[in-house]
C-alpha cells in the first residue's frame, strides 16, 4: 500500500519554476545571486534527497509486505508493520513540509502585491 510521491515532486517542480521566474525579475547583485543560487541548490538537493528517501521507504515496505504475503521465511510480520509505519510517517512528514512550503510561498507572493 504505497502512496505515490508524484504530487510532491510536481509541487516541487512548480515551486522551482516560480522561484526561477521570481529570481529572473529581481535586480540582485552578482554576489547575492550566487549566494542565493548556492542556498537554493542545497535546499533543493536536501528536499529531493528527502523525497527519494520517502519513496525508497515506501518501496521497501511494499516489497516486504509482498514477501510476507507469499510466505518468505526471512520476513516477519513485526518487520513489515514497523516498515509500513515508518513509510507512513515519512510520507506524512513530507506532506506537511510541502504544505508549509506552499503556505510560505503564498505569503511571500501576497507581500509582493
Backbone as CSV, one residue per row, in Angstrom:
resi,resn,N_x,N_y,N_z,CA_x,CA_y,CA_z,C_x,C_y,C_z
1,UNK,0.844,-1.176,0.000,0.000,0.000,0.000,0.888,1.237,0.000
2,UNK,1.371,1.643,-1.143,2.216,2.827,-1.219,1.428,3.988,-1.788
3,UNK,1.812,5.171,-1.358,1.211,6.391,-1.864,2.240,7.026,-2.783
4,UNK,1.859,7.365,-4.005,2.840,7.912,-4.930,3.372,9.256,-4.466
5,UNK,4.635,9.513,-4.744,5.269,10.767,-4.359,5.154,11.784,-5.506
6,UNK,4.537,11.402,-6.598,4.413,12.287,-7.748,3.788,13.642,-7.418
7,UNK,2.735,13.731,-6.585,2.205,15.050,-6.250,3.248,15.930,-5.568
8,UNK,4.081,15.336,-4.709,5.129,16.118,-4.056,6.166,16.578,-5.065
9,UNK,6.515,15.700,-5.990,7.513,16.042,-6.989,6.991,17.140,-7.896
10,UNK,5.736,17.045,-8.305,5.194,18.077,-9.185,5.081,19.409,-8.444
11,UNK,4.732,19.373,-7.162,4.667,20.612,-6.386,6.053,21.235,-6.273
12,UNK,7.072,20.403,-6.073,8.446,20.899,-6.004,8.848,21.533,-7.326
13,UNK,8.516,20.892,-8.436,8.862,21.435,-9.747,8.154,22.763,-9.991
14,UNK,6.893,22.868,-9.588,6.161,24.119,-9.756,6.787,25.237,-8.922
15,UNK,7.173,24.903,-7.681,7.789,25.914,-6.826,9.136,26.349,-7.376
16,UNK,9.910,25.408,-7.923,11.191,25.763,-8.511,11.005,26.661,-9.720
17,UNK,10.008,26.365,-10.541,9.746,27.193,-11.716,9.329,28.603,-11.304
18,UNK,8.478,28.705,-10.283,8.042,30.013,-9.807,9.197,30.775,-9.169
19,UNK,10.051,30.068,-8.451,11.207,30.719,-7.831,12.164,31.230,-8.897
20,UNK,12.365,30.446,-9.953,13.244,30.878,-11.035,12.661,32.091,-11.740
21,UNK,11.349,32.103,-11.933,10.686,33.234,-12.571,10.806,34.481,-11.704
22,UNK,10.604,34.326,-10.405,10.708,35.461,-9.483,12.139,35.972,-9.407
23,UNK,13.118,35.069,-9.423,14.520,35.485,-9.353,14.937,36.213,-10.628
24,UNK,14.374,35.832,-11.744,14.711,36.472,-13.011,14.234,37.906,-13.068
25,UNK,13.167,38.246,-12.368,12.613,39.591,-12.415,13.218,40.527,-11.385
26,UNK,14.025,40.038,-10.459,14.582,40.895,-9.419,15.944,41.425,-9.829
27,UNK,16.309,42.572,-9.266,17.610,43.203,-9.531,18.516,42.937,-8.343
28,UNK,19.266,41.840,-8.397,20.181,41.485,-7.313,21.611,41.598,-7.810
29,UNK,22.520,41.802,-6.878,23.926,41.869,-7.263,24.420,40.490,-7.657
30,UNK,25.526,40.428,-8.359,26.066,39.143,-8.809,26.415,38.271,-7.609
31,UNK,26.960,38.881,-6.558,27.311,38.122,-5.365,26.063,37.574,-4.689
32,UNK,25.038,38.378,-4.584,23.786,37.935,-3.967,23.148,36.822,-4.759
33,UNK,23.207,36.898,-6.081,22.628,35.857,-6.915,23.366,34.543,-6.718
34,UNK,24.710,34.620,-6.623,25.488,33.403,-6.431,25.187,32.779,-5.083
35,UNK,25.090,33.589,-4.047,24.790,33.068,-2.714,23.393,32.475,-2.689
36,UNK,22.430,33.159,-3.318,21.061,32.648,-3.371,20.986,31.351,-4.147
37,UNK,21.740,31.261,-5.241,21.729,30.034,-6.043,22.337,28.877,-5.257
38,UNK,23.388,29.156,-4.493,24.007,28.092,-3.693,23.040,27.598,-2.628
39,UNK,22.354,28.540,-1.953,21.399,28.147,-0.922,20.212,27.415,-1.534
40,UNK,19.715,27.899,-2.663,18.584,27.252,-3.317,18.981,25.860,-3.788
41,UNK,20.205,25.713,-4.291,20.664,24.412,-4.752,20.772,23.425,-3.613
42,UNK,21.297,23.864,-2.479,21.424,22.944,-1.354,20.054,22.608,-0.759
43,UNK,19.153,23.572,-0.741,17.802,23.297,-0.250,17.086,22.331,-1.182
44,UNK,17.188,22.589,-2.482,16.544,21.702,-3.464,17.131,20.299,-3.377
45,UNK,18.440,20.215,-3.200,19.085,18.902,-3.088,18.619,18.181,-1.826
46,UNK,18.502,18.918,-0.728,18.037,18.312,0.520,16.588,17.856,0.392
47,UNK,15.766,18.663,-0.265,14.371,18.301,-0.444,14.238,17.082,-1.345
48,UNK,15.011,17.060,-2.428,14.979,15.906,-3.338,15.464,14.653,-2.620
49,UNK,16.499,14.788,-1.827,17.007,13.648,-1.061,15.935,13.113,-0.112
50,UNK,15.208,14.005,0.533,14.136,13.590,1.438,13.023,12.879,0.681
51,UNK,12.653,13.407,-0.479,11.612,12.768,-1.286,12.052,11.383,-1.756
52,UNK,13.323,11.279,-2.142,13.846,9.980,-2.562,13.830,8.984,-1.407
53,UNK,14.159,9.440,-0.198,14.147,8.575,0.986,12.726,8.112,1.288
54,UNK,11.762,9.024,1.194,10.366,8.665,1.428,9.925,7.610,0.422
55,UNK,10.277,7.830,-0.831,9.902,6.884,-1.886,10.542,5.515,-1.665
56,UNK,11.826,5.505,-1.317,12.505,4.218,-1.103,11.947,3.489,0.117
57,UNK,11.590,4.233,1.168,10.976,3.607,2.346,9.638,2.966,1.985
58,UNK,8.860,3.656,1.134,7.574,3.095,0.718,7.767,1.846,-0.136
59,UNK,8.741,1.885,-1.025,9.011,0.718,-1.867,9.490,-0.464,-1.027
60,UNK,10.348,-0.181,-0.036,10.847,-1.243,0.835,9.703,-1.879,1.615
61,UNK,8.819,-1.048,2.174,7.688,-1.568,2.933,6.770,-2.388,2.029
62,UNK,6.545,-1.914,0.824,5.695,-2.634,-0.118,6.305,-3.982,-0.494
63,UNK,7.620,-3.990,-0.755,8.297,-5.242,-1.107,8.282,-6.242,0.056
64,UNK,8.465,-5.738,1.276,8.421,-6.627,2.441,7.019,-7.192,2.632
65,UNK,6.017,-6.363,2.403,4.638,-6.824,2.538,4.355,-7.945,1.532
66,UNK,4.796,-7.734,0.283,4.594,-8.752,-0.746,5.342,-10.041,-0.390
67,UNK,6.547,-9.899,0.120,7.324,-11.072,0.518,6.632,-11.812,1.662
68,UNK,6.079,-11.071,2.599,5.361,-11.695,3.717,4.111,-12.428,3.227
69,UNK,3.422,-11.805,2.253,2.207,-12.419,1.709,2.485,-13.775,1.065
70,UNK,3.620,-13.892,0.369,3.928,-15.153,-0.303,4.597,-16.146,0.629
71,UNK,4.847,-15.749,1.864,5.361,-16.676,2.863,6.867,-16.766,2.954
72,UNK,7.581,-15.714,2.608,9.041,-15.715,2.739,9.402,-15.906,4.209
73,UNK,10.320,-16.807,4.470,10.664,-17.143,5.856,11.535,-16.084,6.528
74,UNK,12.189,-15.233,5.746,13.082,-14.235,6.332,12.380,-12.915,6.654
75,UNK,11.054,-12.829,6.471,10.303,-11.598,6.731,9.261,-11.880,7.801
76,UNK,9.346,-11.110,8.888,8.366,-11.288,9.961,7.300,-10.196,9.884
77,UNK,6.164,-10.468,10.450,5.069,-9.501,10.470,5.478,-8.233,11.211
78,UNK,6.262,-8.396,12.272,6.721,-7.219,13.026,7.526,-6.284,12.142
79,UNK,8.450,-6.838,11.355,9.270,-6.009,10.472,8.413,-5.299,9.425
80,UNK,7.454,-6.026,8.882,6.572,-5.447,7.866,5.795,-4.279,8.451
81,UNK,5.211,-4.482,9.624,4.399,-3.428,10.243,5.246,-2.213,10.621
82,UNK,6.435,-2.441,11.146,7.307,-1.318,11.511,7.709,-0.536,10.260
83,UNK,8.083,-1.240,9.193,8.478,-0.549,7.964,7.305,0.195,7.329
84,UNK,6.114,-0.361,7.421,4.943,0.339,6.886,4.647,1.595,7.692
85,UNK,4.822,1.523,9.000,4.609,2.704,9.835,5.658,3.779,9.543
86,UNK,6.901,3.352,9.369,7.966,4.309,9.029,7.655,5.004,7.711
87,UNK,7.211,4.233,6.724,6.882,4.806,5.418,5.707,5.773,5.537
88,UNK,4.717,5.412,6.324,3.559,6.282,6.505,3.915,7.581,7.212
89,UNK,4.743,7.474,8.229,5.171,8.674,8.962,6.035,9.555,8.067
90,UNK,6.924,8.942,7.298,7.751,9.706,6.374,6.912,10.433,5.345
91,UNK,5.882,9.772,4.818,5.008,10.420,3.840,4.259,11.585,4.473
92,UNK,3.731,11.385,5.669,3.017,12.469,6.347,3.936,13.654,6.625
93,UNK,5.181,13.362,6.998,6.162,14.428,7.220,6.407,15.196,5.918
94,UNK,6.612,14.467,4.823,6.822,15.114,3.524,5.635,15.951,3.111
95,UNK,4.448,15.462,3.368,3.231,16.194,3.044,3.137,17.476,3.848
96,UNK,3.480,17.419,5.129,3.455,18.621,5.967,4.496,19.642,5.518
97,UNK,5.677,19.164,5.122,6.706,20.079,4.615,6.205,20.762,3.354
98,UNK,5.600,19.978,2.458,5.059,20.556,1.229,4.005,21.609,1.545
99,UNK,3.109,21.303,2.481,2.059,22.255,2.847,2.643,23.541,3.418
100,UNK,3.668,23.407,4.238,4.291,24.602,4.816,5.006,25.425,3.748
101,UNK,5.649,24.746,2.792,6.316,25.460,1.705,5.309,26.224,0.852
102,UNK,4.200,25.599,0.553,3.164,26.266,-0.243,2.600,27.457,0.519
103,UNK,2.366,27.296,1.819,1.864,28.398,2.635,2.863,29.549,2.663
104,UNK,4.142,29.233,2.853,5.176,30.270,2.872,5.260,30.967,1.529
105,UNK,5.189,30.214,0.452,5.237,30.807,-0.889,4.052,31.742,-1.102
106,UNK,2.868,31.314,-0.709,1.684,32.164,-0.863,1.799,33.445,-0.045
107,UNK,2.349,33.338,1.158,2.535,34.528,1.989,3.521,35.489,1.354
108,UNK,4.591,34.955,0.800,5.590,35.807,0.126,4.971,36.484,-1.079
109,UNK,4.171,35.747,-1.831,3.521,36.325,-3.013,2.533,37.414,-2.609
110,UNK,1.863,37.256,-1.483,0.932,38.273,-1.010,1.667,39.546,-0.593
111,UNK,2.909,39.398,-0.094,3.697,40.563,0.305,4.108,41.396,-0.893
112,UNK,4.316,40.741,-2.015,4.812,41.463,-3.190,3.700,42.163,-3.942
113,UNK,2.447,41.893,-3.596,1.331,42.530,-4.314,1.077,43.902,-3.801
